Amino acid sequence: CPHKLPIIQRNFVGCGEHDICTMPDEIDPRGWCIPFDQRPAYPRVPFLLNMGHDDEERICSQCGQDGVLRSLFRMVGFRDAAGPIEAGGKSPFFVEFGARKPGMLNSAVIREYCLWDGILIDGQPGETPHGGCRDCPGVADIVRKEFITAENVVELFLKHSVPHDFDLLTIDTDYNDYWIWHALLTNGTFRPRIVAVDFNPDHPMNAAKV
């Protein structure tokens, strides 16, 4: 394996279900959250092969995505418009769909504790055969109810005023993720800095299943 061997965590962080995003008492958000004026390090050096299980951390994500995304943004920084609010800057911006549980998403901890801006989109907020939660905090008031397809994703981003160069996109619809991402790439209107796309690890790496 070309990746750096882990020192602290020899295996991946365990996954789990929860309804509410809660920051552990031993973690201070002021130190955990990446400053809004973070920009790519110079000189730029390869870093992905130095990432591994030690970067994983589960605070509000379903698995270890919180820590992985934190490590990535420490390296790539935020869009040009992002910066300290008191200095006239803007918050980093996320888009995440599907969002059946607002408190258990890639964007949950950065939304609740790091004060990012963004939107959650889901065709059936709170509804799923795999652990639905109609009464979860945020389902009724912060999730935009839209059914996203490869054909309408650009139109929906325009409808909801997504910035052209936003920071984090998470695609997790459980059925059409590849083609939705393909549509955004092909159109070219939106350029997220980091993209997290759900995939099925049960398929062999050399099997085309799209």
ChimeraX commands (.cxc) that place a marker at each C-alpha (Angstrom):
marker #1 position 0.00,0.00,0.00 radius 0.5
marker #1 position 1.48,3.39,-1.00 radius 0.5
marker #1 position -0.33,5.24,1.80 radius 0.5
marker #1 position 1.38,6.20,5.03 radius 0.5
marker #1 position 0.82,3.57,7.71 radius 0.5
marker #1 position -1.42,4.65,10.62 radius 0.5
marker #1 position 0.12,5.31,14.01 radius 0.5
marker #1 position -2.91,5.77,16.27 radius 0.5
marker #1 position -5.79,3.98,14.54 radius 0.5
marker #1 position -4.93,0.65,12.95 radius 0.5
marker #1 position -8.39,0.31,11.40 radius 0.5
marker #1 position -11.18,2.54,10.16 radius 0.5
marker #1 position -13.42,4.47,12.56 radius 0.5
marker #1 position -16.64,2.62,13.31 radius 0.5
marker #1 position -19.91,3.82,11.81 radius 0.5
marker #1 position -23.21,4.35,13.59 radius 0.5
marker #1 position -26.62,6.02,13.63 radius 0.5
marker #1 position -27.63,9.03,15.71 radius 0.5
marker #1 position -30.27,11.77,15.52 radius 0.5
marker #1 position -28.60,14.84,17.05 radius 0.5
marker #1 position -25.20,16.36,16.30 radius 0.5
marker #1 position -23.33,16.83,19.60 radius 0.5
marker #1 position -19.75,18.02,20.05 radius 0.5
marker #1 position -17.95,16.02,22.79 radius 0.5
marker #1 position -17.05,18.06,25.88 radius 0.5
marker #1 position -13.35,17.36,25.41 radius 0.5
marker #1 position -13.30,19.03,21.97 radius 0.5
marker #1 position -13.25,22.82,21.72 radius 0.5
marker #1 position -14.87,23.91,18.41 radius 0.5
marker #1 position -12.62,26.98,18.35 radius 0.5
marker #1 position -9.61,24.72,17.99 radius 0.5
marker #1 position -11.23,21.97,15.93 radius 0.5
marker #1 position -12.83,24.11,13.21 radius 0.5
marker #1 position -10.64,25.31,10.35 radius 0.5
marker #1 position -10.32,29.14,10.21 radius 0.5
marker #1 position -12.29,30.67,7.35 radius 0.5
marker #1 position -9.17,32.34,5.93 radius 0.5
marker #1 position -7.41,29.00,5.43 radius 0.5
marker #1 position -5.78,28.80,1.99 radius 0.5
marker #1 position -3.67,26.15,0.24 radius 0.5
marker #1 position -0.20,25.72,1.67 radius 0.5
marker #1 position 2.75,26.96,-0.41 radius 0.5
marker #1 position 4.80,25.46,-1.82 radius 0.5
marker #1 position 2.17,22.89,-2.70 radius 0.5
marker #1 position 3.19,19.33,-1.94 radius 0.5
marker #1 position 1.42,15.98,-2.44 radius 0.5
marker #1 position -0.50,15.05,0.68 radius 0.5
marker #1 position -3.12,12.39,-0.11 radius 0.5
marker #1 position -0.71,9.50,0.35 radius 0.5
marker #1 position 0.01,10.78,3.85 radius 0.5
marker #1 position -3.64,10.50,4.82 radius 0.5
marker #1 position -5.10,7.39,6.39 radius 0.5
marker #1 position -7.05,6.04,9.32 radius 0.5
marker #1 position -5.39,8.51,11.70 radius 0.5
marker #1 position -7.28,11.30,9.92 radius 0.5
marker #1 position -10.66,9.71,10.52 radius 0.5
marker #1 position -12.84,11.15,13.26 radius 0.5
marker #1 position -16.53,10.69,13.91 radius 0.5
marker #1 position -18.29,13.56,15.68 radius 0.5
marker #1 position -21.53,13.98,13.75 radius 0.5
marker #1 position -20.86,12.12,10.51 radius 0.5
marker #1 position -22.03,8.55,10.04 radius 0.5
marker #1 position -18.46,7.25,9.92 radius 0.5
marker #1 position -15.05,8.98,10.04 radius 0.5
marker #1 position -15.79,11.67,7.46 radius 0.5
marker #1 position -15.56,14.57,9.96 radius 0.5
marker #1 position -11.86,14.04,10.49 radius 0.5
marker #1 position -11.06,13.28,6.86 radius 0.5
marker #1 position -12.78,16.45,5.64 radius 0.5
marker #1 position -11.03,18.50,8.33 radius 0.5
marker #1 position -7.66,17.19,7.15 radius 0.5
marker #1 position -8.49,17.89,3.51 radius 0.5
marker #1 position -9.57,21.49,4.14 radius 0.5
marker #1 position -6.44,22.12,6.20 radius 0.5
marker #1 position -4.52,21.36,3.00 radius 0.5
marker #1 position -6.69,22.85,0.25 radius 0.5
marker #1 position -8.24,25.76,2.16 radius 0.5
marker #1 position -11.47,27.54,1.25 radius 0.5
marker #1 position -12.81,29.53,-1.70 radius 0.5
marker #1 position -11.55,33.06,-2.25 radius 0.5
marker #1 position -14.70,34.67,-0.82 radius 0.5
marker #1 position -14.35,32.83,2.51 radius 0.5
marker #1 position -12.78,34.69,5.39 radius 0.5
marker #1 position -13.40,36.08,8.88 radius 0.5
marker #1 position -16.92,37.45,9.07 radius 0.5
marker #1 position -15.79,40.45,11.13 radius 0.5
marker #1 position -13.42,41.38,8.29 radius 0.5
marker #1 position -16.13,41.20,5.63 radius 0.5
marker #1 position -15.48,37.62,4.56 radius 0.5
marker #1 position -18.04,34.90,4.00 radius 0.5
marker #1 position -18.53,31.51,5.61 radius 0.5
marker #1 position -17.44,28.43,3.68 radius 0.5
marker #1 position -20.41,26.96,1.79 radius 0.5
marker #1 position -21.63,23.35,1.56 radius 0.5
marker #1 position -24.29,21.49,-0.40 radius 0.5
marker #1 position -25.39,18.04,0.75 radius 0.5
marker #1 position -28.00,15.62,-0.58 radius 0.5
marker #1 position -29.68,13.35,0.45 radius 0.5
marker #1 position -30.17,14.69,3.91 radius 0.5
marker #1 position -32.55,12.35,5.71 radius 0.5
marker #1 position -30.99,13.17,9.09 radius 0.5
marker #1 position -29.55,16.71,9.32 radius 0.5
marker #1 position -27.66,15.79,12.51 radius 0.5
marker #1 position -25.87,12.84,10.88 radius 0.5
marker #1 position -24.25,14.22,7.75 radius 0.5
marker #1 position -20.84,15.21,6.42 radius 0.5
marker #1 position -21.94,18.81,6.90 radius 0.5
marker #1 position -23.51,18.43,10.36 radius 0.5
marker #1 position -20.60,19.41,12.59 radius 0.5
marker #1 position -19.37,22.21,10.31 radius 0.5
marker #1 position -22.92,23.58,10.12 radius 0.5
marker #1 position -23.70,23.35,13.84 radius 0.5
marker #1 position -20.33,24.17,15.40 radius 0.5
marker #1 position -18.10,25.73,12.73 radius 0.5
marker #1 position -20.82,28.08,11.44 radius 0.5
marker #1 position -20.59,27.20,7.76 radius 0.5
marker #1 position -23.35,28.33,5.41 radius 0.5
marker #1 position -25.01,25.97,2.95 radius 0.5
marker #1 position -28.07,23.98,1.98 radius 0.5
marker #1 position -29.40,20.49,2.58 radius 0.5
marker #1 position -31.56,18.86,-0.10 radius 0.5
marker #1 position -33.61,15.68,0.05 radius 0.5
marker #1 position -36.55,14.28,-1.86 radius 0.5
marker #1 position -38.10,12.83,1.31 radius 0.5
marker #1 position -36.60,14.54,4.37 radius 0.5
marker #1 position -36.65,12.25,7.38 radius 0.5
marker #1 position -38.02,9.34,5.35 radius 0.5
marker #1 position -36.00,6.21,4.63 radius 0.5
marker #1 position -36.42,2.46,5.10 radius 0.5
marker #1 position -33.02,2.47,6.82 radius 0.5
marker #1 position -33.58,4.47,9.99 radius 0.5
marker #1 position -35.94,7.31,9.15 radius 0.5
marker #1 position -36.38,10.23,11.51 radius 0.5
marker #1 position -39.30,12.52,10.71 radius 0.5
marker #1 position -38.89,14.43,13.98 radius 0.5
marker #1 position -35.10,14.86,13.87 radius 0.5
marker #1 position -33.98,18.46,14.46 radius 0.5
marker #1 position -33.80,20.37,11.19 radius 0.5
marker #1 position -35.89,18.03,9.04 radius 0.5
marker #1 position -38.81,20.42,8.83 radius 0.5
marker #1 position -36.99,23.77,8.75 radius 0.5
marker #1 position -33.60,23.51,7.04 radius 0.5
marker #1 position -33.89,20.71,4.45 radius 0.5
marker #1 position -35.03,21.87,0.99 radius 0.5
marker #1 position -37.41,19.27,-0.41 radius 0.5
marker #1 position -36.32,18.54,-3.97 radius 0.5
marker #1 position -35.94,15.34,-5.99 radius 0.5
marker #1 position -32.49,15.61,-7.58 radius 0.5
marker #1 position -31.64,14.00,-10.91 radius 0.5
marker #1 position -28.79,14.36,-13.38 radius 0.5
marker #1 position -31.19,16.33,-15.56 radius 0.5
marker #1 position -32.21,18.94,-12.96 radius 0.5
marker #1 position -29.26,19.27,-10.58 radius 0.5
marker #1 position -27.82,22.40,-12.23 radius 0.5
marker #1 position -31.25,24.04,-12.33 radius 0.5
marker #1 position -31.78,23.29,-8.63 radius 0.5
marker #1 position -28.39,24.73,-7.68 radius 0.5
marker #1 position -29.30,27.91,-9.53 radius 0.5
marker #1 position -32.74,27.98,-7.90 radius 0.5
marker #1 position -31.22,27.81,-4.42 radius 0.5
marker #1 position -28.43,30.33,-5.14 radius 0.5
marker #1 position -25.49,27.97,-4.69 radius 0.5
marker #1 position -22.20,29.89,-5.19 radius 0.5
marker #1 position -20.25,29.03,-8.33 radius 0.5
marker #1 position -17.08,28.11,-6.39 radius 0.5
marker #1 position -18.45,26.64,-3.16 radius 0.5
marker #1 position -16.41,24.51,-0.77 radius 0.5
marker #1 position -17.99,21.09,-0.09 radius 0.5
marker #1 position -20.41,18.97,-2.10 radius 0.5
marker #1 position -21.74,15.68,-0.74 radius 0.5
marker #1 position -23.73,13.42,-3.09 radius 0.5
marker #1 position -25.56,10.52,-1.46 radius 0.5
marker #1 position -28.82,9.65,-3.20 radius 0.5
marker #1 position -28.30,5.86,-3.11 radius 0.5
marker #1 position -29.19,5.44,-6.76 radius 0.5
marker #1 position -27.79,7.93,-9.29 radius 0.5
marker #1 position -24.74,9.52,-7.68 radius 0.5
marker #1 position -22.29,8.99,-10.54 radius 0.5
marker #1 position -24.55,10.55,-13.15 radius 0.5
marker #1 position -25.44,13.53,-10.96 radius 0.5
marker #1 position -21.74,14.28,-10.47 radius 0.5
marker #1 position -21.12,13.66,-14.17 radius 0.5
marker #1 position -23.82,16.22,-15.03 radius 0.5
marker #1 position -22.25,18.86,-12.79 radius 0.5
marker #1 position -18.80,18.25,-14.25 radius 0.5
marker #1 position -20.10,18.35,-17.81 radius 0.5
marker #1 position -22.05,21.57,-17.27 radius 0.5
marker #1 position -19.17,23.33,-15.52 radius 0.5
marker #1 position -21.22,26.08,-13.84 radius 0.5
marker #1 position -20.34,24.92,-10.31 radius 0.5
marker #1 position -16.85,24.09,-9.05 radius 0.5
marker #1 position -16.81,22.68,-5.50 radius 0.5
marker #1 position -13.35,22.45,-3.90 radius 0.5
marker #1 position -14.02,19.03,-2.34 radius 0.5
marker #1 position -16.58,16.43,-3.41 radius 0.5
marker #1 position -17.70,13.42,-1.37 radius 0.5
marker #1 position -19.63,10.85,-3.40 radius 0.5
marker #1 position -21.24,7.75,-1.94 radius 0.5
marker #1 position -20.22,4.42,-3.50 radius 0.5
marker #1 position -20.89,0.72,-3.05 radius 0.5
marker #1 position -17.74,-1.03,-1.75 radius 0.5
marker #1 position -19.25,-4.44,-2.51 radius 0.5
marker #1 position -18.52,-4.00,-6.22 radius 0.5
marker #1 position -14.98,-4.94,-7.39 radius 0.5
marker #1 position -12.77,-1.97,-8.25 radius 0.5
marker #1 position -12.56,-3.06,-11.88 radius 0.5
marker #1 position -16.34,-3.50,-12.32 radius 0.5
marker #1 position -18.28,-0.74,-14.09 radius 0.5
marker #1 position -21.67,-0.43,-12.34 radius 0.5
marker #1 position -23.13,2.91,-13.40 radius 0.5
marker link #1:1,2 radius 0.2
marker link #1:2,3 radius 0.2
marker link #1:3,4 radius 0.2
marker link #1:4,5 radius 0.2
marker link #1:5,6 radius 0.2
marker link #1:6,7 radius 0.2
marker link #1:7,8 radius 0.2
marker link #1:8,9 radius 0.2
marker link #1:9,10 radius 0.2
marker link #1:10,11 radius 0.2
marker link #1:11,12 radius 0.2
marker link #1:12,13 radius 0.2
marker link #1:13,14 radius 0.2
marker link #1:14,15 radius 0.2
marker link #1:15,16 radius 0.2
marker link #1:16,17 radius 0.2
marker link #1:17,18 radius 0.2
marker link #1:18,19 radius 0.2
marker link #1:19,20 radius 0.2
marker link #1:20,21 radius 0.2
marker link #1:21,22 radius 0.2
marker link #1:22,23 radius 0.2
marker link #1:23,24 radius 0.2
marker link #1:24,25 radius 0.2
marker link #1:25,26 radius 0.2
marker link #1:26,27 radius 0.2
marker link #1:27,28 radius 0.2
marker link #1:28,29 radius 0.2
marker link #1:29,30 radius 0.2
marker link #1:30,31 radius 0.2
marker link #1:31,32 radius 0.2
marker link #1:32,33 radius 0.2
marker link #1:33,34 radius 0.2
marker link #1:34,35 radius 0.2
marker link #1:35,36 radius 0.2
marker link #1:36,37 radius 0.2
marker link #1:37,38 radius 0.2
marker link #1:38,39 radius 0.2
marker link #1:39,40 radius 0.2
marker link #1:40,41 radius 0.2
marker link #1:41,42 radius 0.2
marker link #1:42,43 radius 0.2
marker link #1:43,44 radius 0.2
marker link #1:44,45 radius 0.2
marker link #1:45,46 radius 0.2
marker link #1:46,47 radius 0.2
marker link #1:47,48 radius 0.2
marker link #1:48,49 radius 0.2
marker link #1:49,50 radius 0.2
marker link #1:50,51 radius 0.2
marker link #1:51,52 radius 0.2
marker link #1:52,53 radius 0.2
marker link #1:53,54 radius 0.2
marker link #1:54,55 radius 0.2
marker link #1:55,56 radius 0.2
marker link #1:56,57 radius 0.2
marker link #1:57,58 radius 0.2
marker link #1:58,59 radius 0.2
marker link #1:59,60 radius 0.2
marker link #1:60,61 radius 0.2
marker link #1:61,62 radius 0.2
marker link #1:62,63 radius 0.2
marker link #1:63,64 radius 0.2
marker link #1:64,65 radius 0.2
marker link #1:65,66 radius 0.2
marker link #1:66,67 radius 0.2
marker link #1:67,68 radius 0.2
marker link #1:68,69 radius 0.2
marker link #1:69,70 radius 0.2
marker link #1:70,71 radius 0.2
marker link #1:71,72 radius 0.2
marker link #1:72,73 radius 0.2
marker link #1:73,74 radius 0.2
marker link #1:74,75 radius 0.2
marker link #1:75,76 radius 0.2
marker link #1:76,77 radius 0.2
marker link #1:77,78 radius 0.2
marker link #1:78,79 radius 0.2
marker link #1:79,80 radius 0.2
marker link #1:80,81 radius 0.2
marker link #1:81,82 radius 0.2
marker link #1:82,83 radius 0.2
marker link #1:83,84 radius 0.2
marker link #1:84,85 radius 0.2
marker link #1:85,86 radius 0.2
marker link #1:86,87 radius 0.2
marker link #1:87,88 radius 0.2
marker link #1:88,89 radius 0.2
marker link #1:89,90 radius 0.2
marker link #1:90,91 radius 0.2
marker link #1:91,92 radius 0.2
marker link #1:92,93 radius 0.2
marker link #1:93,94 radius 0.2
marker link #1:94,95 radius 0.2
marker link #1:95,96 radius 0.2
marker link #1:96,97 radius 0.2
marker link #1:97,98 radius 0.2
marker link #1:98,99 radius 0.2
marker link #1:99,100 radius 0.2
marker link #1:100,101 radius 0.2
marker link #1:101,102 radius 0.2
marker link #1:102,103 radius 0.2
marker link #1:103,104 radius 0.2
marker link #1:104,105 radius 0.2
marker link #1:105,106 radius 0.2
marker link #1:106,107 radius 0.2
marker link #1:107,108 radius 0.2
marker link #1:108,109 radius 0.2
marker link #1:109,110 radius 0.2
marker link #1:110,111 radius 0.2
marker link #1:111,112 radius 0.2
marker link #1:112,113 radius 0.2
marker link #1:113,114 radius 0.2
marker link #1:114,115 radius 0.2
marker link #1:115,116 radius 0.2
marker link #1:116,117 radius 0.2
marker link #1:117,118 radius 0.2
marker link #1:118,119 radius 0.2
marker link #1:119,120 radius 0.2
marker link #1:120,121 radius 0.2
marker link #1:121,122 radius 0.2
marker link #1:122,123 radius 0.2
marker link #1:123,124 radius 0.2
marker link #1:124,125 radius 0.2
marker link #1:125,126 radius 0.2
marker link #1:126,127 radius 0.2
marker link #1:127,128 radius 0.2
marker link #1:128,129 radius 0.2
marker link #1:129,130 radius 0.2
marker link #1:130,131 radius 0.2
marker link #1:131,132 radius 0.2
marker link #1:132,133 radius 0.2
marker link #1:133,134 radius 0.2
marker link #1:134,135 radius 0.2
marker link #1:135,136 radius 0.2
marker link #1:136,137 radius 0.2
marker link #1:137,138 radius 0.2
marker link #1:138,139 radius 0.2
marker link #1:139,140 radius 0.2
marker link #1:140,141 radius 0.2
marker link #1:141,142 radius 0.2
marker link #1:142,143 radius 0.2
marker link #1:143,144 radius 0.2
marker link #1:144,145 radius 0.2
marker link #1:145,146 radius 0.2
marker link #1:146,147 radius 0.2
marker link #1:147,148 radius 0.2
marker link #1:148,149 radius 0.2
marker link #1:149,150 radius 0.2
marker link #1:150,151 radius 0.2
marker link #1:151,152 radius 0.2
marker link #1:152,153 radius 0.2
marker link #1:153,154 radius 0.2
marker link #1:154,155 radius 0.2
marker link #1:155,156 radius 0.2
marker link #1:156,157 radius 0.2
marker link #1:157,158 radius 0.2
marker link #1:158,159 radius 0.2
marker link #1:159,160 radius 0.2
marker link #1:160,161 radius 0.2
marker link #1:161,162 radius 0.2
marker link #1:162,163 radius 0.2
marker link #1:163,164 radius 0.2
marker link #1:164,165 radius 0.2
marker link #1:165,166 radius 0.2
marker link #1:166,167 radius 0.2
marker link #1:167,168 radius 0.2
marker link #1:168,169 radius 0.2
marker link #1:169,170 radius 0.2
marker link #1:170,171 radius 0.2
marker link #1:171,172 radius 0.2
marker link #1:172,173 radius 0.2
marker link #1:173,174 radius 0.2
marker link #1:174,175 radius 0.2
marker link #1:175,176 radius 0.2
marker link #1:176,177 radius 0.2
marker link #1:177,178 radius 0.2
marker link #1:178,179 radius 0.2
marker link #1:179,180 radius 0.2
marker link #1:180,181 radius 0.2
marker link #1:181,182 radius 0.2
marker link #1:182,183 radius 0.2
marker link #1:183,184 radius 0.2
marker link #1:184,185 radius 0.2
marker link #1:185,186 radius 0.2
marker link #1:186,187 radius 0.2
marker link #1:187,188 radius 0.2
marker link #1:188,189 radius 0.2
marker link #1:189,190 radius 0.2
marker link #1:190,191 radius 0.2
marker link #1:191,192 radius 0.2
marker link #1:192,193 radius 0.2
marker link #1:193,194 radius 0.2
marker link #1:194,195 radius 0.2
marker link #1:195,196 radius 0.2
marker link #1:196,197 radius 0.2
marker link #1:197,198 radius 0.2
marker link #1:198,199 radius 0.2
marker link #1:199,200 radius 0.2
marker link #1:200,201 radius 0.2
marker link #1:201,202 radius 0.2
marker link #1:202,203 radius 0.2
marker link #1:203,204 radius 0.2
marker link #1:204,205 radius 0.2
marker link #1:205,206 radius 0.2
marker link #1:206,207 radius 0.2
marker link #1:207,208 radius 0.2
marker link #1:208,209 radius 0.2
marker link #1:209,210 radius 0.2
view
